[in-house]
């Protein structure tokens, strides 16, 4: 009998920043199609949502901090967990 465990980390890259300043600012991770793929709770409280277009997100939140989605960084963080 096989057991499976499904884990979801919707804010893996923003949460991995670790500094308190980054936790107080709205942070979002953007993919190559200029779409929001991860965000922290501060950004969510500002009205930013997953799969939102970058232009819409920037219009809703003028101080939104953007990070590019980095596959290798994501894998490194997951391996360290």
Secondary structure, 3 states (H helix, E strand, C coil): CCCCCCCCCCCHHHHCCCCHHHHHCCEEEECCCCEEEEECHHHHHCCCCCCCEHHHHHHHCCCCEEEECCHHHHHHHHHHC
